[in-house]
Every structure is written in structure tokens, then in C-alpha cells.
Amino acid sequence: MVLLATESARYFIDGAMERRVDGGEEMNQRRSRIALAVSLSYLAIVLMVAGAVGYSVTHYDASMAGIWLLLVTMPLSIIVASTPIPHGAPVFFSLLFTGVLQAFIIWIILRGRKGSEGP
């Protein structure tokens, strides 16, 4: 009787541990997919705004068009705006690189650690 109870308990514990490991991997995959979707959406917004700014600067008198790219890439664009970079294309491409870098940072933060189960 005791042997049967210990075997049942061992089977239950092993099954629970296996489900916990599988659930953690599934959660990591779900979190990775969500992180990828959010970061790619942000990158798409940055690229669309950069395209609109580039088009408006070359075809219209768009003296304030660049502010939209500055606002979309805001946390790191403050650093770019405060550096002594000559105006024009270098600032535009610096802000574009800043947007790509921020999309990567968003992906890293939302993905979390590879082996962690997360909250």
C-alpha cells in the first residue's frame, strides 16, 4: 500500500514538473512572438515617418517636418539632437539609426531572458 502511494506521488510530481517545464517554454515562445510584433510595429512606424519626412523635405517646403521623426524616436533622439552633428542628411540618418536601435532595445526588454519563466 505504501509502495503504491509513493509510486503515485512520484508519478504526480514528475508529471507536474514536466508540465511546468513545457508551460515555461510555451510562455517564452509567446513572449518572444509578442516582443517581435511590438518591436517590428515600432520599427514600421519609424520607417513610415522617416519616409514621409524624406518625401516632404525633397518635394515641399517642410521646415518643421523633421520634428515628427524626432518625436517618434524620442528617448534616444534627445542625445542625437544635443550632439554637434551638421544639419541635413547626417541628422536624418542618425535619427533613423536611433529608431532601429530602439526597436532592438524594445525587443530585448520585452523578450526577457531566454531561460526565465517570467512573471
ZIDA-V254651 format. One record per backbone hydrogen bond with DSSP energy under -1.0 kcal/mol. NH is the residue of the N-H (numbers start at 1). CO is the residue of the C=O. If there is no record, write none. Layout:
NH,CO ; NH,CO
This chain:
5,1 ; 6,2 ; 7,3 ; 8,4 ; 9,5 ; 10,6 ; 11,7 ; 12,8 ; 13,9 ; 14,10 ; 15,11 ; 16,12 ; 17,13 ; 18,14 ; 19,15 ; 20,16 ; 21,17 ; 22,18 ; 23,19 ; 24,20 ; 25,21 ; 26,22 ; 27,23 ; 28,24 ; 29,25 ; 30,26 ; 31,27 ; 32,28 ; 33,29 ; 34,30 ; 35,31 ; 36,32 ; 37,33 ; 38,34 ; 39,35 ; 40,36 ; 41,37 ; 42,38 ; 43,39 ; 44,40 ; 45,41 ; 46,42 ; 47,43 ; 48,44 ; 49,45 ; 50,46 ; 51,47 ; 52,48 ; 53,49 ; 54,50 ; 55,51 ; 56,52 ; 57,53 ; 58,54 ; 59,55 ; 60,56 ; 62,60 ; 68,65 ; 70,66 ; 71,67 ; 72,68 ; 73,69 ; 74,71 ; 77,73 ; 78,74 ; 80,76 ; 81,77 ; 82,78 ; 85,83 ; 92,88 ; 93,89 ; 94,90 ; 95,91 ; 96,92 ; 97,93 ; 98,94 ; 99,95 ; 100,96 ; 101,97 ; 102,98 ; 103,99 ; 104,100 ; 105,101 ; 106,102 ; 107,103 ; 108,104 ; 109,105 ; 110,106 ; 111,107 ; 112,108
